[in-house]
Amino acid sequence: MGDRDLVGTLRDYLAARLEGHLLGPVEGISPRTVCPAGYRVLSVTRSDADLVIGLRPQRSSPASRTRAASERATLESASKLRIQLGRSGVVQHYRPGEAWRGGSEGAQAALAAPTGLFVAYRCAVCELSLDAPATAGAGSARDAPDAPASTSGRVSAAGLHELVGRARVVQGEHGTIASLLLDPRVLAELDNRGKSEVLHLARIWPWEQPHRVSDSQLMQLYRAAGVWLAARDVAEASPESWVFERAGARCRSCRSDVVERARMGPRLLVTYLCLTCQRPAVRP
């Protein structure tokens, strides 16, 4: 069977089992695994060799929506999960209660529906993009470094490059990447809890100096921020903490170390981290 026929067959299979269903959380997966819990599957389509799964976050209560709308632009457009199998990619369907044959560590995406768990492994491409209204601010970061950016805008290559550009403009004012992450001129929505969670998701040492963090690492950091903020806005699936307020508990990512608690900066803000997942960079 040709690759295009395989993609078409897989599209039909997934569409029949995922469309219309609300996705739930998945325990025991890596923070790097795409897991859009709290999103409803709108569609499963194909574009050439790609599978495209359309998603929409379930919204919070009217009062919460009103508050969120006054604070920031919220995610109203559909998000997309794009999967390109490549030569060795597979999507496994595990029925409720069935053991993972491929293991959880190598999972690139995990979609938990009432019809079972669907897990992508070894795919050439497996990425989640977050779309939002076109009202998100445009323009060069260097032209307007003091205008807050929003990850509720499209977290695509263009949006991430804008956030990285803004971060580079103001990074000299910050001694640590944790402090930069809380700068509202770059990202207006993230609070102290989100700071700890996002640094953990991106596997970045909180005390790392911003100028030592590469552009690709910054993009990974702000991509994680977009995913975390989107999950936070979903009433049915408020993101469960990976590290925040879990000092002394086993890390949910590596399961081999415990979460540590520290205070950072002149304001002594509490930061939570795993010393195994977030090791400082080793340089010659």
Secondary structure as a PSIPRED ss2 file (coil, helix, strand):
# PSIPRED VFORMAT (PSIPRED V4.0)

   1 M C   1.000  0.000  0.000
   2 G C   1.000  0.000  0.000
   3 D H   0.000  1.000  0.000
   4 R H   0.000  1.000  0.000
   5 D H   0.000  1.000  0.000
   6 L H   0.000  1.000  0.000
   7 V H   0.000  1.000  0.000
   8 G H   0.000  1.000  0.000
   9 T H   0.000  1.000  0.000
  10 L H   0.000  1.000  0.000
  11 R H   0.000  1.000  0.000
  12 D H   0.000  1.000  0.000
  13 Y H   0.000  1.000  0.000
  14 L H   0.000  1.000  0.000
  15 A H   0.000  1.000  0.000
  16 A H   0.000  1.000  0.000
  17 R H   0.000  1.000  0.000
  18 L H   0.000  1.000  0.000
  19 E C   1.000  0.000  0.000
  20 G C   1.000  0.000  0.000
  21 H C   1.000  0.000  0.000
  22 L E   0.000  0.000  1.000
  23 L C   1.000  0.000  0.000
  24 G E   0.000  0.000  1.000
  25 P C   1.000  0.000  0.000
  26 V C   1.000  0.000  0.000
  27 E C   1.000  0.000  0.000
  28 G C   1.000  0.000  0.000
  29 I C   1.000  0.000  0.000
  30 S C   1.000  0.000  0.000
  31 P C   1.000  0.000  0.000
  32 R C   1.000  0.000  0.000
  33 T C   1.000  0.000  0.000
  34 V E   0.000  0.000  1.000
  35 C C   1.000  0.000  0.000
  36 P C   1.000  0.000  0.000
  37 A C   1.000  0.000  0.000
  38 G C   1.000  0.000  0.000
  39 Y E   0.000  0.000  1.000
  40 R E   0.000  0.000  1.000
  41 V E   0.000  0.000  1.000
  42 L E   0.000  0.000  1.000
  43 S E   0.000  0.000  1.000
  44 V E   0.000  0.000  1.000
  45 T E   0.000  0.000  1.000
  46 R E   0.000  0.000  1.000
  47 S E   0.000  0.000  1.000
  48 D C   1.000  0.000  0.000
  49 A C   1.000  0.000  0.000
  50 D E   0.000  0.000  1.000
  51 L E   0.000  0.000  1.000
  52 V E   0.000  0.000  1.000
  53 I E   0.000  0.000  1.000
  54 G E   0.000  0.000  1.000
  55 L E   0.000  0.000  1.000
  56 R E   0.000  0.000  1.000
  57 P E   0.000  0.000  1.000
  58 Q C   1.000  0.000  0.000
  59 R C   1.000  0.000  0.000
  60 S C   1.000  0.000  0.000
  61 S C   1.000  0.000  0.000
  62 P H   0.000  1.000  0.000
  63 A H   0.000  1.000  0.000
  64 S H   0.000  1.000  0.000
  65 R H   0.000  1.000  0.000
  66 T H   0.000  1.000  0.000
  67 R H   0.000  1.000  0.000
  68 A H   0.000  1.000  0.000
  69 A H   0.000  1.000  0.000
  70 S H   0.000  1.000  0.000
  71 E H   0.000  1.000  0.000
  72 R C   1.000  0.000  0.000
  73 A C   1.000  0.000  0.000
  74 T C   1.000  0.000  0.000
  75 L C   1.000  0.000  0.000
  76 E C   1.000  0.000  0.000
  77 S C   1.000  0.000  0.000
  78 A C   1.000  0.000  0.000
  79 S E   0.000  0.000  1.000
  80 K E   0.000  0.000  1.000
  81 L E   0.000  0.000  1.000
  82 R E   0.000  0.000  1.000
  83 I E   0.000  0.000  1.000
  84 Q E   0.000  0.000  1.000
  85 L C   1.000  0.000  0.000
  86 G C   1.000  0.000  0.000
  87 R C   1.000  0.000  0.000
  88 S C   1.000  0.000  0.000
  89 G C   1.000  0.000  0.000
  90 V E   0.000  0.000  1.000
  91 V E   0.000  0.000  1.000
  92 Q E   0.000  0.000  1.000
  93 H E   0.000  0.000  1.000
  94 Y E   0.000  0.000  1.000
  95 R C   1.000  0.000  0.000
  96 P C   1.000  0.000  0.000
  97 G C   1.000  0.000  0.000
  98 E C   1.000  0.000  0.000
  99 A C   1.000  0.000  0.000
 100 W C   1.000  0.000  0.000
 101 R C   1.000  0.000  0.000
 102 G C   1.000  0.000  0.000
 103 G C   1.000  0.000  0.000
 104 S C   1.000  0.000  0.000
 105 E C   1.000  0.000  0.000
 106 G C   1.000  0.000  0.000
 107 A E   0.000  0.000  1.000
 108 Q E   0.000  0.000  1.000
 109 A E   0.000  0.000  1.000
 110 A E   0.000  0.000  1.000
 111 L E   0.000  0.000  1.000
 112 A E   0.000  0.000  1.000
 113 A E   0.000  0.000  1.000
 114 P C   1.000  0.000  0.000
 115 T C   1.000  0.000  0.000
 116 G E   0.000  0.000  1.000
 117 L E   0.000  0.000  1.000
 118 F E   0.000  0.000  1.000
 119 V E   0.000  0.000  1.000
 120 A E   0.000  0.000  1.000
 121 Y E   0.000  0.000  1.000
 122 R C   1.000  0.000  0.000
 123 C C   1.000  0.000  0.000
 124 A C   1.000  0.000  0.000
 125 V E   0.000  0.000  1.000
 126 C E   0.000  0.000  1.000
 127 E E   0.000  0.000  1.000
 128 L E   0.000  0.000  1.000
 129 S E   0.000  0.000  1.000
 130 L C   1.000  0.000  0.000
 131 D C   1.000  0.000  0.000
 132 A C   1.000  0.000  0.000
 133 P C   1.000  0.000  0.000
 134 A C   1.000  0.000  0.000
 135 T C   1.000  0.000  0.000
 136 A C   1.000  0.000  0.000
 137 G C   1.000  0.000  0.000
 138 A C   1.000  0.000  0.000
 139 G C   1.000  0.000  0.000
 140 S C   1.000  0.000  0.000
 141 A C   1.000  0.000  0.000
 142 R C   1.000  0.000  0.000
 143 D C   1.000  0.000  0.000
 144 A C   1.000  0.000  0.000
 145 P C   1.000  0.000  0.000
 146 D C   1.000  0.000  0.000
 147 A C   1.000  0.000  0.000
 148 P C   1.000  0.000  0.000
 149 A C   1.000  0.000  0.000
 150 S C   1.000  0.000  0.000
 151 T C   1.000  0.000  0.000
 152 S C   1.000  0.000  0.000
 153 G C   1.000  0.000  0.000
 154 R C   1.000  0.000  0.000
 155 V C   1.000  0.000  0.000
 156 S C   1.000  0.000  0.000
 157 A H   0.000  1.000  0.000
 158 A H   0.000  1.000  0.000
 159 G H   0.000  1.000  0.000
 160 L H   0.000  1.000  0.000
 161 H H   0.000  1.000  0.000
 162 E H   0.000  1.000  0.000
 163 L H   0.000  1.000  0.000
 164 V H   0.000  1.000  0.000
 165 G H   0.000  1.000  0.000
 166 R H   0.000  1.000  0.000
 167 A H   0.000  1.000  0.000
 168 R H   0.000  1.000  0.000
 169 V H   0.000  1.000  0.000
 170 V H   0.000  1.000  0.000
 171 Q H   0.000  1.000  0.000
 172 G H   0.000  1.000  0.000
 173 E H   0.000  1.000  0.000
 174 H C   1.000  0.000  0.000
 175 G C   1.000  0.000  0.000
 176 T C   1.000  0.000  0.000
 177 I H   0.000  1.000  0.000
 178 A H   0.000  1.000  0.000
 179 S H   0.000  1.000  0.000
 180 L H   0.000  1.000  0.000
 181 L H   0.000  1.000  0.000
 182 L C   1.000  0.000  0.000
 183 D C   1.000  0.000  0.000
 184 P C   1.000  0.000  0.000
 185 R C   1.000  0.000  0.000
 186 V C   1.000  0.000  0.000
 187 L C   1.000  0.000  0.000
 188 A C   1.000  0.000  0.000
 189 E C   1.000  0.000  0.000
 190 L C   1.000  0.000  0.000
 191 D C   1.000  0.000  0.000
 192 N H   0.000  1.000  0.000
 193 R H   0.000  1.000  0.000
 194 G H   0.000  1.000  0.000
 195 K H   0.000  1.000  0.000
 196 S H   0.000  1.000  0.000
 197 E H   0.000  1.000  0.000
 198 V H   0.000  1.000  0.000
 199 L H   0.000  1.000  0.000
 200 H H   0.000  1.000  0.000
 201 L H   0.000  1.000  0.000
 202 A C   1.000  0.000  0.000
 203 R C   1.000  0.000  0.000
 204 I C   1.000  0.000  0.000
 205 W C   1.000  0.000  0.000
 206 P C   1.000  0.000  0.000
 207 W C   1.000  0.000  0.000
 208 E C   1.000  0.000  0.000
 209 Q C   1.000  0.000  0.000
 210 P H   0.000  1.000  0.000
 211 H H   0.000  1.000  0.000
 212 R H   0.000  1.000  0.000
 213 V C   1.000  0.000  0.000
 214 S C   1.000  0.000  0.000
 215 D H   0.000  1.000  0.000
 216 S H   0.000  1.000  0.000
 217 Q H   0.000  1.000  0.000
 218 L H   0.000  1.000  0.000
 219 M H   0.000  1.000  0.000
 220 Q H   0.000  1.000  0.000
 221 L H   0.000  1.000  0.000
 222 Y H   0.000  1.000  0.000
 223 R H   0.000  1.000  0.000
 224 A H   0.000  1.000  0.000
 225 A H   0.000  1.000  0.000
 226 G H   0.000  1.000  0.000
 227 V H   0.000  1.000  0.000
 228 W H   0.000  1.000  0.000
 229 L H   0.000  1.000  0.000
 230 A H   0.000  1.000  0.000
 231 A H   0.000  1.000  0.000
 232 R H   0.000  1.000  0.000
 233 D C   1.000  0.000  0.000
 234 V C   1.000  0.000  0.000
 235 A H   0.000  1.000  0.000
 236 E H   0.000  1.000  0.000
 237 A H   0.000  1.000  0.000
 238 S C   1.000  0.000  0.000
 239 P C   1.000  0.000  0.000
 240 E C   1.000  0.000  0.000
 241 S C   1.000  0.000  0.000
 242 W C   1.000  0.000  0.000
 243 V C   1.000  0.000  0.000
 244 F C   1.000  0.000  0.000
 245 E C   1.000  0.000  0.000
 246 R C   1.000  0.000  0.000
 247 A E   0.000  0.000  1.000
 248 G C   1.000  0.000  0.000
 249 A C   1.000  0.000  0.000
 250 R E   0.000  0.000  1.000
 251 C C   1.000  0.000  0.000
 252 R C   1.000  0.000  0.000
 253 S C   1.000  0.000  0.000
 254 C C   1.000  0.000  0.000
 255 R C   1.000  0.000  0.000
 256 S C   1.000  0.000  0.000
 257 D C   1.000  0.000  0.000
 258 V E   0.000  0.000  1.000
 259 V E   0.000  0.000  1.000
 260 E E   0.000  0.000  1.000
 261 R E   0.000  0.000  1.000
 262 A E   0.000  0.000  1.000
 263 R E   0.000  0.000  1.000
 264 M E   0.000  0.000  1.000
 265 G C   1.000  0.000  0.000
 266 P C   1.000  0.000  0.000
 267 R C   1.000  0.000  0.000
 268 L C   1.000  0.000  0.000
 269 L E   0.000  0.000  1.000
 270 V E   0.000  0.000  1.000
 271 T E   0.000  0.000  1.000
 272 Y E   0.000  0.000  1.000
 273 L E   0.000  0.000  1.000
 274 C E   0.000  0.000  1.000
 275 L C   1.000  0.000  0.000
 276 T C   1.000  0.000  0.000
 277 C C   1.000  0.000  0.000
 278 Q C   1.000  0.000  0.000
 279 R C   1.000  0.000  0.000
 280 P C   1.000  0.000  0.000
 281 A C   1.000  0.000  0.000
 282 V C   1.000  0.000  0.000
 283 R C   1.000  0.000  0.000
 284 P C   1.000  0.000  0.000
